[in-house]
Amino acid sequence: MENALLIITTVVVGLICATALILGAIDLLARASEIGVKGLVLYVLCWLLLSPFIAAVSLL
């Protein structure tokens, strides 16, 4: 019974964190689009350049 509660808690917390990350990314995209093309290009470049680091940290 304790394992099921732990699994449910982990899934709920994971979904909350994922939702916060997605909403944050959407907010940053909105702010970048206010700047114009430069902002959108920088936004995409940040995702492309940081994705290997994000993947490496998630594997640790």
C-alpha positions in Angstrom: 0.0 0.0 0.0 2.9 2.4 0.8 4.4 1.7 -2.6 1.2 2.7 -4.4 0.9 5.9 -2.4 4.5 6.7 -3.3 4.0 6.1 -7.0 0.8 8.2 -7.1 2.6 11.0 -5.2 5.6 10.9 -7.6 3.4 11.0 -10.7 1.3 13.9 -9.4 4.4 15.9 -8.4 6.0 15.1 -11.8 2.9 16.3 -13.7 2.8 19.5 -11.7 6.5 20.1 -12.4 6.1 19.3 -16.1 3.1 21.7 -16.3 5.2 24.5 -14.7 8.0 23.9 -17.2 5.7 24.0 -20.2 3.9 27.1 -19.0 7.3 28.8 -18.3 8.4 28.0 -21.8 5.2 29.4 -23.3 5.7 32.6 -21.3 9.2 33.0 -22.4 8.1 32.4 -26.0 5.5 35.2 -25.6 8.1 37.6 -24.2 10.6 36.7 -27.0 8.0 37.3 -29.6 7.4 40.8 -28.2 11.0 41.7 -29.2 10.5 40.4 -32.7 12.5 38.2 -35.0 15.6 38.6 -32.9 13.8 37.4 -29.8 12.4 34.4 -31.6 15.7 33.4 -33.1 17.4 33.7 -29.6 14.6 31.6 -28.1 15.1 28.8 -30.6 18.9 29.0 -30.4 18.7 28.7 -26.6 16.6 25.6 -26.8 18.9 24.1 -29.4 22.1 24.9 -27.6 20.9 24.0 -24.1 19.1 20.7 -25.0 22.3 18.6 -24.9 23.0 19.9 -21.4 19.4 19.3 -20.3 19.6 15.7 -21.6 23.0 15.1 -19.9 21.6 16.3 -16.5 18.5 14.2 -16.9 20.6 11.1 -17.5 22.6 11.7 -14.3 
